[in-house]
Amino acid sequence: MLAVAYVNGRIVAPQDAMISVFDHGFLFGEGVYEVMRTYDGELFLADRHFRRLRDSAAMISLEIGMPDQALARACRDTMDAFRTGPGRGAFDEELYVRLLVTRGIGEMTYDPAKAYRPSVVVIVKPLGQPASWVYEQGVAVALVSVVRNHPRSISPRIKSNNLLNNILAMQEALRRGPFAEAVMRNHRGELAECSQSNLFVVTGGAARTPALDAGLLAGITREFVEEVAAAAGIPVHDTRLTDEDLFGADEAFLTSTTKEIVPIVRVDDRPIGSGSPGPVTRRLLEAYRVRARDVARAAASRYRVEPPLPE
């Protein structure tokens, strides 16, 4: 596997990237994470991802123990190690960066005070973007029976390492066919989000996406798409959406850090709109890519103060 990892202050090869079996992330799924990517070699929207990481951690009473600049340095050092490792000198593909924080090693109890130091892990590998046909032809998704976590159970606002709800939704989609994503409803039967992405529909030239109170993750890409849409003069609204809104849409698309904006052209066996990527989706994707590179370049020097990394 072409990857490298930072584990609690050490950068190691995949076979040496180890966490104790007594880590509460392994024992109980207590941990949070973020996925970032690069544009032109620079981390994209790192400040927003760090903010959401801390918000998620606060919701499970987890103290990360590293400032944003130290997290950024851990990510950059791991990216540099990946780029300069044996046999990788000519490697210039964009990178995937996964930052994880767990409760850490502790006694076998649910008491967070019994875990003594959080574990911090960074995984870097090639981004591996979807093939060009995905954006040119669009993808099919499945509307699944698995319901998104109830906000009063395990809040979807927590970007948790425990992804069983999402996994079960995607497993159902894959059992039914070669679907690219699984669309989930909430406990009220409203559309919420997909297993790995946020959902938008387009009707009459305006984009709409489920509001956060539908029970979904506050997607970083979702937020950025709304900003791009506003700048491009495309109306966008957070609102209540149902199955009928999806099936009756002119266009639909999903958004995620690694996939950007992907057109949805079919849900189960029903085409969306013309069955091809629509003009609003195409326009947004083009504007998104231009804006993303500008933002990544502008933010490149934000974390240049180099605090020592914890040992």
N, C-alpha and C positions, 0 to 999 in steps of 0.2 A: 504494500500500500504506500503510495507516494504521499507522505504526510509527515508532520513533526508536531510535537506537543511540549507545552510548558506545564509542569506539574509542581506546584508549590515551590517555585523558585529555580527549578532545574529544567533545561530544555533537552528533550530526549527523543529518540526514535520511537515509532509506534510500539514496538515490542517491549520497550522499557518504560512505557507510560502506565504507571500503576497507582491505584488507590487502594488503601487498606479495606479489607472486608468489614472492618469495624467503623468505617466512615458512615455517618448517618445518611449520606446520599445513596450509598449502596444498600444499607439495611432498610431504610424507611422511605427512600425517594425524596428526602429533604434537600432540595437544592433548586437553584434558578439558573437561567442561562440566557444568552443572546447570540444571535447569528448576525455577523457583519460580512461585508464584501468590500473589495477595492474597486476603484475606478482609476485607471492610469497609475496603478500601484499604490494609491492612497486610500486609507480607510474612509468609508462613506457614512456620514451621520453618526460618528462614534459617540459624540456628546449625547445624542438622543438615546442611543442604545445603553449607555452607562446610566442615564437617568432612569430608564425603564427597569434596568437591572436592579437598581437600588429601590425603586418602588416595589418590585416583586419581592425583593429580599425583606423589606419592611413588613410586608403582608404575612410573612411567615416568621417574623421576629428573628431574622438572620442578620447579623452585623458582618459586612463584607471585610472590613479591616484594612482596606487599601484605598487611597484616594484615586480619583479618576486619572490623574497623571501617571500613577504607578500602574494602573490597569492598562492604560494606553501603551506604556513602555513595555509591559509584558507582551502585549499583542505585537508591537513593532519588532521586538527582539525575536519573537518566535517567527514572524514573517521573514525577517532577515536570515534566520537560521535555515528556514526552508529554501530561500532563494540561493543561498551560498553553500548548501550541503553538497556532498559528493555527487557528481553527475548532474547537478542542477544549475550550473553556471549560466547556461544559455536560456534558462526557463524564464519566460516573461508573461505567462498567462495571468489573468486576474485571479485573486485569491479569495478563498472562503475562510472565515475566521469564526470559530465558535468559542465563546467565553462562558465558562461554567463556574459556579460557586456552590459548594455544598456545606452542610452543617459541620462537617469534619469528623475526626475520630472521637468517639466517646463511649460511654457506657450504653448497654442495650436497654435504653429507656426512652420514652417520648419527651422527657424533660430536656429542653434545649440547653439548660445550664450545665448538663452533664457531658456536653461536647465542648472541647476546649479550644479549638482553633479551626476556622473555616478552611476548607481546601479550595484552591483556585487553580483552574485548568484552562489552558488555551490550546485549541487544536487548529492547525493551519494545513490546508490542502488546496489543490487546484479548484477553482470555482465550478468548472464544469457546467456552463450555461446550457439551457435547452438548445436543440438544433434550430436553425433558422426557419424550418418549415413550421415549427410551433407558433411562431409569430405571424407567419405568412398565411397559414391555413387555419390556425386555431385548434382548440382541443375540445374533447368531450369530457364531461364531468357527471358524476352520479349523485342524485339526491337520496341520501341514505336514511335508514331508520334510527341509527344511533343518535341520541340527543346530546347536545352540548351540555357540559357540566352546569348544573344549577348554580347561580351566583352565590346562594347561601350554603352550598355544599363545598366544592372547591372552585373558587372564583376563577373564571376564564381570564380575568385581568392579571393573574399571576402567571408569568411565563416560567412554568415549572418544568424541572427535569422529568417529572412523572407525566408521560405523554400517552397513557393507556387509552384515555378517551379518544384522542386523535387517531391512535393506532387502530383501535377497533373500527372507527369510521372508515379509515382507508382500507382496512382488510375487507370490509363489506363491499366497498367499491370494486376492489380488485377481484373478488369472487364473482362479481357480476359482469366483468368485462375489462377491456384495456382502457380504463378511465384514468385521466390525469389527476383528478382530485375528487374528494368527497365533500359534498355540500351538506352541512348540518343545520337542523332547526334547533330552536331553544325549547324550553319546557312549555311555552305557550303555543308552539307550533309555528312561530315566526322564523324566517331565515336568520341565521346568526353569522356563521363563517365557515370556511373550509378547513380541512384537517391540517393544512400547512400554509394557509393564505387567507386573505380577506376577499370579500365578494362585492362587486359592483354590478349594477344594471344600468342601461342607458335607454331612456324613452324620450322621444321628442327632442333629442339633442342635449338633454340634461342627464347627468350621472347621479345615481343614488346608491347609497350603501347603508347596511344596517347600523342603527345608532348603537353606541356603546352600552346603553341600558338593555339591549337585546341579549347581552351576555356574551361578549366576545373580547378578544385581546385587542388592546389599543395598538394597532399595527403601525410601526414606524413608516413603512412604505405606504400604507393607507393614508396616513397623515400627509406625507410628502406628495402623494398623488393629488390630494385635495388642494394643496398649495399650487401645484403645477396647473391644475385645471382652472383655478381662480385666475392665475396669471395669463392663461390662454383664452380667457373669456368663456369658459365652458361652465355652466351652472352645475353645482354639486351639492347634494343634500344628504345629511344623516337622517334616517327616517325608519319607520316600520316597513318591513318588506315581507311578502308572503310568496307561496309557490306561484300564485297567479302573476305576481309582478315579474318573477323570473321567466316563466314560460311566455308571457306576453311582451317581453322586452324587445326592443329593436336590436340591442347589442347587450353583451355581458362580458365581463372580464374579471380575472383574479389578480391579486397583487401580492408580492412577497419580496423579501430582500434579494434572494438569489435569482428569482425569475422576472423581476420588474413587473411588467404588465402583460398578461397573457390573455389573448382573446378566447372566450368560450363560445363555441359555435353549436354545441349540442348538449342537452341535459337528458341523460338516459337515452331514449330513442326519439326525442323531440328536438328539432332544430330551433335555434334561437335566431329570430329575425330572418335574414336571407340565408343563414347557414354558413356565412363567411364573415371574417373580421370586418367590423363596421368602421365608418370614417371617424367617429369620435374616438374609438379605441386606438386606431392607428395614429391619429393626431396626438393623443395623450402620450403614447409610447415614444414618439419622436421627440416631443417636448421634454419628456421625463429624462431621456438619455442625455440630452444637451445640458439640462439643468443639473443633473446628478454629477456630471464631470466638473462643471463649474464649482459646485458646492464642495466637492471632494478636494479640488485644488486649493480653494480658498481656506479650507480648514486644516491644511497640511501642517501648518506651523503651530497649531493651537496647543499641542502638548509637548513642546520642545524643551521645557524645563525638565531636567532628568533627575528625579528623586531616586535614591537607592532602592532597589527592589528588596522586599523582605526575603530573608533566607529561610 
